[in-house]
Every structure is written in C-alpha cells, then in structure tokens.
Amino acid sequence: FERTRMFLPQNHEVYTNQWANILNNILMDSAIIKVLPFPVFLAERESLLILQASAEALDILQLSEKELLTMKMSNFIAQKNIKPQTLDFTELHRPNKPSCFGKLIIKDFEESGQSYLLITFEPKSLEKNTDFKSLLEGTKDGVLIVNKSLKVIELNPAFLAITALKREDIIGKSGFVLAKKFGSQKVLGVLLKNLKKMVLGKSIEEYQIPYKDKTLAISSGLNFKTNLYYVTIRDISENKRSQTALKDSENLYKTLFNSSKDAIMTIDAETMKFSSGNMAILKMFGLNNLDDFLTKNPWEISPKMQKDGSRSKDKALVYINIALEKGFTQFEWEHIRSNGEIFPVVVTLTNIKTEGKNIIQAIVRDLTKEKLHKKAIYESEEKYKILVESSNDGIFIIQNEMIKYANPKMTKITGYSPKEILNKSFLEFIAEEEKERISSLYKNSSVNTKEPRNYQSVSISKQGKRIIVDVTIISIQYHGEAAIQVILRDITKQKEAEKALAESEEKFKFLSKSTFEGIIVHQNGFIIDANEAFYNMTGYSKEDAFGKNLIDYIIDKED
C-alpha cells in the first residue's frame, strides 16, 4: 500500500481499492493495526470510542493501550474535524503534553452492519509547513518560539490573550526578562529554574504557576533539527475551579454520608455483598464496627421471613433486580439488630454505574419511632371515636359551612338520619329567627376559635319541634383542613323546668303579698325571706329578720 501511494495520485482507482482492502482486512485481524509503521486509530463512528491503535499512535500520545482504549477520538482531535476527510495540517491534542501537528486522514467504512472510522496521523515539523503561521493563530494554547539563547522569535495571539502582555514587550526579549513579568518571587524562581533546564537543552515537563487571577500550565520541548524551543502556555483556571468544585462536592458528600442519621450503604451487584457504609449503620444495627457488616448480604441482616410470608433472600433479590433494571425502587422492609430485635425500615435502592460496574446504593431509614407514633395516634383516634360515638351530647363537624360528620346522638336530637344531615349546611337545622345570629357567630369563630365558645340557640327537629340547645364550639383540624367542632346539649326540659319554677315563684310571691297572714321562708331554722304581713305584724324590718333564728320570734325568751 505504501509503495502504491508513492506512485499513484490519491484519486486513482488502484489507490482507492488498496484503501478498501486494508479497511476490510482490519476487522478480520485487529493485530494489523498494532504493527502499522505510523500512528493509526480504529474507532466506532457514532460513539468515537477508540477500539484499536498502532504502537506509533501510543508512542506519540505517550499513553498505554489500556488508557487509550477507554478514550474517544474527540479527546485528541477537534470534534468538528472528525469526519471522512484529509487535512494536510492540523493539531493533535495530547493529555498533559504539548499538542503536535501533522497530516490527518479519516476514512469511514461498514462491516457487519457496524460503522467505523480509520484515522491516520502523519506528524510534520511546524516551522517547515506553509500553514505554520495560520496554525499558530488558530490554536487556543499560547505558544512561544524561543531560540537556543532563549530569545523569543515568535508567538501567537493566544499567548497575548492569556497573559495580557503586548507583542512588542516580548519579541526579541530574553526568557529571563520575560519571566519577571509573571509576578511573585516564588513564581519567578520556578520559571528561572526551568529556563536553566532549557539552556542545558532539556525538555520541560508541564508545571503550573499562578498568574493574576488564573492558573497557567507551562511546558516546552526542543526541536533538535532547528534548535528552537516551543513553549506552550495553557489557561487551566476553569479546570482548576472544576477540580476544586469536584473536591468540595466530594467532601460535602462524605460529610453528608457520615453525618446522616439514615444508614447508607453500597451493594456490589456481582457479589450482592455490602461494599461500604456510613457510621449510622453501627447505631441502627447495634454493631461495634463495620468489618463484619461488610462481609454480609442484605438478607443476612434481616429475619428469615418478611411480614408477608416471603423469604427475605428471595424478596431482596427481586428488589435489587428492579433497581438494576429501572434505576430506582423504594419499599418497606424488616431488618434485625444484633440483639435479635426486628425493626421496620423503609429502603431506597438506586443503581449507580461507575467504572463499568453496577453499584447499588441503599438508604435505610428506621421507622420504629414513626410506627409507634402512628400507632399512638391510631389508638388515640379510636378512643376519641368511642367517646364521640357514645356521647350523650350531639357532636358534629363543620367545614365550609357544611356538616362533614355527625355522631349518633345528633340523629336522636334532631330526628334526622345521618344521610339527611351530612353535607348539608348547618343553618338548615337552626330556627329561622336564629340563623342570622348563628351565621355571624360561625364566621367569627372561623377566624378565632382557639378557645372554646359557648352560647344557646334553638334548633328545629325533623318533626318541626323547637329544641333549645346549649352550644360549645372550637376549631380543629379535620382530614388536614381547618374545621369547627360543635357540641350540642338538649336543654329543652331544663329550660321548661326553669320556666315552671319561675312561674311557681311568681305565684308564691303574689299569694304572699295578698294574704294578711305572716309567712316566713326559712332554711334549717334561719329566716331567708318573709312577706309584708309578717314585717307589719312583728315590727321588724327585712334587714333585722334576715338570718335570724326562727325560734327567737315564736318562743318567749323566759320560756
């Protein structure tokens, strides 16, 4: 193929066929690529993932085969250039090394329904290329070309943009003079040390210096044919900030991981054993250290059977497979502490892919207190329900003027069935003359009913009977919303008795005033009241008689 290329133009049919033959043979025997005497790469067309590379390619990138086969062509060549074409002069980026330049040929082909790219790179000397100046101007890295006496003979615009220096202050100046423009004595010392290496003809590995508000990466290499140094300066401030942010994020995660009250652990999807965990595990499971815990499977820290009767191992594997397939699942579970106590938890499983492996992150929250709290609330609600249902007072709950609950006594007081009461306006059960007053009281109570309020009113039964009621209202929460609880006590008979008593007293007063006989009302022999006839008969005033012993008035003292 190389011989053919020497004598034939690239558009010649034989040349083209030779390319096709090489491409077809590459997938038949991947070892072909490794021994080709120039840098060549085989990559997937869609993902750009590198599948094979020649030894020359590894050498020029200074990477091992293991490192390279985890990377994409876009790590080395600008994304816009990765398409079938020939570029006579372009840049090849190298990790932690200055870029190199040369001819790039990209061909595409298909094999067994898959699309591939074959990429060859022919390094070329910068200073001999006619596109040297345009290439310098196009690269984002700052480039200085320095002769053996360390005088700057050329630079590119990117260098000026990165350093904010002027071209006339650099061209023809010594590297030692230029170094003084980069700030502190410490930085100057680093630069001078590396300049001395350059004087001795040594290449300089990339190093970093702070410059104004930036971080710069500097490296250089010597071209022995031209005796020129190429000094490359890259602004890695954003990378530094990203690394710092990543480190801060990792530290934050570690802090959250270790300070969480929930037990957090990871499960190796292959062995199904715990691979890491936080300190909350020790407290939750009653352990002294994590060593023993990290040798177990999830079902080994669970009772043999779960509440629903299924085996813990079988059920745990089902949930883990769901997390692996769908990425996430959450469920309630029972674990067991080191003392044998079984306790309820809620488990959240998340599938995390890292370095080609599936890791399951499990977050376990102890529900013991929550379950006890819910149980206490349920028992309290049951007690309240029993009290309300068996109460001799009518009790109902109002939300938005509608009755949402009524106890059995309400049906007895009003004569209405529960169906006839619920979801009706409470005003429908109030006497007509009371509706305006009670509506106003309800609206005021809706605003401020932190303390119980009491008043009396008149309700109308289903039979049309007027019922005098004593009413107590207070605000409550019902199904998560504000409501008014109303307690009704039927005091009709009490009011009727009070009325009868008042009428009886009036009759007594009328009779006692109209008779000529003296009448005394006493309690345990002590006068508490008397009529006018008594006072006229005895000559005593009301004040004189009140509280006196009755015997003093009807028995002679000498007797």
Secondary structure as GFF3:
##gff-version 3
##sequence-region A 1 559
A	DSSP	alpha_helix	2	7	.	.	.	ID=ss1
A	DSSP	alpha_helix	13	28	.	.	.	ID=ss2
A	DSSP	alpha_helix	31	35	.	.	.	ID=ss3
A	DSSP	beta_strand	40	44	.	.	.	ID=ss4
A	DSSP	beta_strand	50	53	.	.	.	ID=ss5
A	DSSP	alpha_helix	55	61	.	.	.	ID=ss6
A	DSSP	alpha_helix	65	68	.	.	.	ID=ss7
A	DSSP	three_ten_helix	73	75	.	.	.	ID=ss8
A	DSSP	three_ten_helix	79	81	.	.	.	ID=ss9
A	DSSP	beta_strand	85	94	.	.	.	ID=ss10
A	DSSP	beta_strand	97	111	.	.	.	ID=ss11
A	DSSP	beta_strand	114	123	.	.	.	ID=ss12
A	DSSP	alpha_helix	132	138	.	.	.	ID=ss13
A	DSSP	beta_strand	142	147	.	.	.	ID=ss14
A	DSSP	beta_strand	152	155	.	.	.	ID=ss15
A	DSSP	alpha_helix	157	163	.	.	.	ID=ss16
A	DSSP	three_ten_helix	167	169	.	.	.	ID=ss17
A	DSSP	alpha_helix	175	179	.	.	.	ID=ss18
A	DSSP	three_ten_helix	180	182	.	.	.	ID=ss19
A	DSSP	alpha_helix	185	199	.	.	.	ID=ss20
A	DSSP	beta_strand	204	211	.	.	.	ID=ss21
A	DSSP	beta_strand	214	223	.	.	.	ID=ss22
A	DSSP	beta_strand	228	235	.	.	.	ID=ss23
A	DSSP	alpha_helix	237	259	.	.	.	ID=ss24
A	DSSP	beta_strand	263	268	.	.	.	ID=ss25
A	DSSP	beta_strand	274	277	.	.	.	ID=ss26
A	DSSP	alpha_helix	280	285	.	.	.	ID=ss27
A	DSSP	three_ten_helix	293	295	.	.	.	ID=ss28
A	DSSP	three_ten_helix	298	301	.	.	.	ID=ss29
A	DSSP	alpha_helix	312	326	.	.	.	ID=ss30
A	DSSP	beta_strand	328	336	.	.	.	ID=ss31
A	DSSP	beta_strand	342	354	.	.	.	ID=ss32
A	DSSP	beta_strand	357	366	.	.	.	ID=ss33
A	DSSP	alpha_helix	368	390	.	.	.	ID=ss34
A	DSSP	beta_strand	394	399	.	.	.	ID=ss35
A	DSSP	beta_strand	402	406	.	.	.	ID=ss36
A	DSSP	alpha_helix	408	414	.	.	.	ID=ss37
A	DSSP	alpha_helix	418	421	.	.	.	ID=ss38
A	DSSP	three_ten_helix	426	429	.	.	.	ID=ss39
A	DSSP	three_ten_helix	432	434	.	.	.	ID=ss40
A	DSSP	alpha_helix	435	447	.	.	.	ID=ss41
A	DSSP	beta_strand	453	460	.	.	.	ID=ss42
A	DSSP	beta_strand	466	478	.	.	.	ID=ss43
A	DSSP	beta_strand	481	490	.	.	.	ID=ss44
A	DSSP	alpha_helix	492	514	.	.	.	ID=ss45
A	DSSP	beta_strand	520	523	.	.	.	ID=ss46
A	DSSP	beta_strand	526	530	.	.	.	ID=ss47
A	DSSP	alpha_helix	532	538	.	.	.	ID=ss48
A	DSSP	alpha_helix	542	545	.	.	.	ID=ss49
A	DSSP	alpha_helix	551	554	.	.	.	ID=ss50
###
